[in-house]
Amino acid sequence: MEIVTLRHQCFPQSTVLRQNEIEALVKELSVIQQENKTLRRENMLQTKQLDRFQDREGELPQMLESHNHEVRVLKEQIRWVVAGGC
């Protein structure tokens, strides 16, 4: 009889401990899931920014060519004005 009573007294405590452990693990899981969600969002934003940068980098040669052409045209106009074209 004494062993049975002892087991019944211990059982509720172990149940409470398990429940506390479960609640702690659920909270930890929630925190980890939120962190994972934040990291995924940040990764997505960084990927978009990197794509935009790479697109701009791809346009760079074209932009340089256009700028060089504009510089050549302006130099020709300066030569013409200096030579007395006006």
Phi and psi restraints in degrees (value plus and minus 20) as a CYANA .aco file:
   2 GLU   PHI     -84.8   -44.8
   2 GLU   PSI     -57.5   -17.5
   3 ILE   PHI     -86.2   -46.2
   3 ILE   PSI     -62.3   -22.3
   4 VAL   PHI     -83.1   -43.1
   4 VAL   PSI     -64.3   -24.3
   5 THR   PHI     -83.3   -43.3
   5 THR   PSI     -59.7   -19.7
   6 LEU   PHI     -83.3   -43.3
   6 LEU   PSI     -62.0   -22.0
   7 ARG   PHI     -83.2   -43.2
   7 ARG   PSI     -61.8   -21.8
   8 HIS   PHI     -85.8   -45.8
   8 HIS   PSI     -53.0   -13.0
   9 GLN   PHI     -91.9   -51.9
   9 GLN   PSI     -55.0   -15.0
  10 CYS   PHI     -98.3   -58.3
  10 CYS   PSI     -51.0   -11.0
  11 PHE   PHI     -78.5   -38.5
  11 PHE   PSI     -68.0   -28.0
  12 PRO   PHI     -81.2   -41.2
  12 PRO   PSI     -55.7   -15.7
  13 GLN   PHI     -86.0   -46.0
  13 GLN   PSI     -63.6   -23.6
  14 SER   PHI     -87.0   -47.0
  14 SER   PSI     -53.5   -13.5
  15 THR   PHI     -85.5   -45.5
  15 THR   PSI     -62.1   -22.1
  16 VAL   PHI     -84.3   -44.3
  16 VAL   PSI     -62.7   -22.7
  17 LEU   PHI     -81.8   -41.8
  17 LEU   PSI     -64.8   -24.8
  18 ARG   PHI     -82.8   -42.8
  18 ARG   PSI     -62.0   -22.0
  19 GLN   PHI     -83.3   -43.3
  19 GLN   PSI     -61.8   -21.8
  20 ASN   PHI     -83.9   -43.9
  20 ASN   PSI     -60.6   -20.6
  21 GLU   PHI     -83.3   -43.3
  21 GLU   PSI     -63.3   -23.3
  22 ILE   PHI     -81.9   -41.9
  22 ILE   PSI     -65.8   -25.8
  23 GLU   PHI     -82.5   -42.5
  23 GLU   PSI     -60.8   -20.8
  24 ALA   PHI     -84.2   -44.2
  24 ALA   PSI     -61.9   -21.9
  25 LEU   PHI     -87.2   -47.2
  25 LEU   PSI     -57.2   -17.2
  26 VAL   PHI     -84.4   -44.4
  26 VAL   PSI     -62.4   -22.4
  27 LYS   PHI     -84.2   -44.2
  27 LYS   PSI     -63.9   -23.9
  28 GLU   PHI     -82.0   -42.0
  28 GLU   PSI     -61.8   -21.8
  29 LEU   PHI     -81.4   -41.4
  29 LEU   PSI     -61.8   -21.8
  30 SER   PHI     -82.2   -42.2
  30 SER   PSI     -63.0   -23.0
  31 VAL   PHI     -83.6   -43.6
  31 VAL   PSI     -64.2   -24.2
  32 ILE   PHI     -85.2   -45.2
  32 ILE   PSI     -60.2   -20.2
  33 GLN   PHI     -84.1   -44.1
  33 GLN   PSI     -60.2   -20.2
  34 GLN   PHI     -85.5   -45.5
  34 GLN   PSI     -61.8   -21.8
  35 GLU   PHI     -82.9   -42.9
  35 GLU   PSI     -61.5   -21.5
  36 ASN   PHI     -82.4   -42.4
  36 ASN   PSI     -62.3   -22.3
  37 LYS   PHI     -82.3   -42.3
  37 LYS   PSI     -63.1   -23.1
  38 THR   PHI     -84.1   -44.1
  38 THR   PSI     -62.9   -22.9
  39 LEU   PHI     -85.7   -45.7
  39 LEU   PSI     -58.7   -18.7
  40 ARG   PHI     -83.3   -43.3
  40 ARG   PSI     -63.0   -23.0
  41 ARG   PHI     -83.4   -43.4
  41 ARG   PSI     -65.0   -25.0
  42 GLU   PHI     -82.6   -42.6
  42 GLU   PSI     -60.4   -20.4
  43 ASN   PHI     -82.3   -42.3
  43 ASN   PSI     -62.1   -22.1
  44 MET   PHI     -83.1   -43.1
  44 MET   PSI     -64.1   -24.1
  45 LEU   PHI     -84.4   -44.4
  45 LEU   PSI     -61.3   -21.3
  46 GLN   PHI     -86.0   -46.0
  46 GLN   PSI     -57.0   -17.0
  47 THR   PHI     -83.7   -43.7
  47 THR   PSI     -62.7   -22.7
  48 LYS   PHI     -82.8   -42.8
  48 LYS   PSI     -63.8   -23.8
  49 GLN   PHI     -83.6   -43.6
  49 GLN   PSI     -60.6   -20.6
  50 LEU   PHI     -84.5   -44.5
  50 LEU   PSI     -61.8   -21.8
  51 ASP   PHI     -80.4   -40.4
  51 ASP   PSI     -63.7   -23.7
  52 ARG   PHI     -82.4   -42.4
  52 ARG   PSI     -62.3   -22.3
  53 PHE   PHI     -83.0   -43.0
  53 PHE   PSI     -63.9   -23.9
  54 GLN   PHI     -85.2   -45.2
  54 GLN   PSI     -55.9   -15.9
  55 ASP   PHI     -82.9   -42.9
  55 ASP   PSI     -64.1   -24.1
  56 ARG   PHI     -84.6   -44.6
  56 ARG   PSI     -60.5   -20.5
  57 GLU   PHI     -82.7   -42.7
  57 GLU   PSI     -56.4   -16.4
  58 GLY   PHI     -86.8   -46.8
  58 GLY   PSI     -49.7    -9.7
  59 GLU   PHI    -103.0   -63.0
  59 GLU   PSI     -31.9     8.1
  60 LEU   PHI     -77.4   -37.4
  60 LEU   PSI     -68.0   -28.0
  61 PRO   PHI     -78.3   -38.3
  61 PRO   PSI     -59.7   -19.7
  62 GLN   PHI     -85.8   -45.8
  62 GLN   PSI     -61.1   -21.1
  63 MET   PHI     -85.2   -45.2
  63 MET   PSI     -60.8   -20.8
  64 LEU   PHI     -83.7   -43.7
  64 LEU   PSI     -62.2   -22.2
  65 GLU   PHI     -81.8   -41.8
  65 GLU   PSI     -64.0   -24.0
  66 SER   PHI     -82.6   -42.6
  66 SER   PSI     -63.5   -23.5
  67 HIS   PHI     -83.1   -43.1
  67 HIS   PSI     -64.7   -24.7
  68 ASN   PHI     -81.3   -41.3
  68 ASN   PSI     -59.7   -19.7
  69 HIS   PHI     -82.4   -42.4
  69 HIS   PSI     -65.0   -25.0
  70 GLU   PHI     -82.3   -42.3
  70 GLU   PSI     -60.6   -20.6
  71 VAL   PHI     -82.9   -42.9
  71 VAL   PSI     -63.4   -23.4
  72 ARG   PHI     -80.2   -40.2
  72 ARG   PSI     -64.6   -24.6
  73 VAL   PHI     -82.4   -42.4
  73 VAL   PSI     -63.8   -23.8
  74 LEU   PHI     -85.3   -45.3
  74 LEU   PSI     -59.2   -19.2
  75 LYS   PHI     -82.5   -42.5
  75 LYS   PSI     -61.1   -21.1
  76 GLU   PHI     -82.9   -42.9
  76 GLU   PSI     -61.2   -21.2
  77 GLN   PHI     -84.5   -44.5
  77 GLN   PSI     -58.5   -18.5
  78 ILE   PHI     -85.3   -45.3
  78 ILE   PSI     -64.2   -24.2
  79 ARG   PHI     -79.9   -39.9
  79 ARG   PSI     -62.8   -22.8
  80 TRP   PHI     -82.9   -42.9
  80 TRP   PSI     -64.2   -24.2
  81 VAL   PHI     -87.8   -47.8
  81 VAL   PSI     -62.6   -22.6
  82 VAL   PHI     -85.8   -45.8
  82 VAL   PSI     -55.5   -15.5
  83 ALA   PHI     -93.9   -53.9
  83 ALA   PSI     -24.5    15.5
  84 GLY   PHI      76.0   116.0
  84 GLY   PSI       5.9    45.9
  85 GLY   PHI     -88.9   -48.9
  85 GLY   PSI     -42.7    -2.7
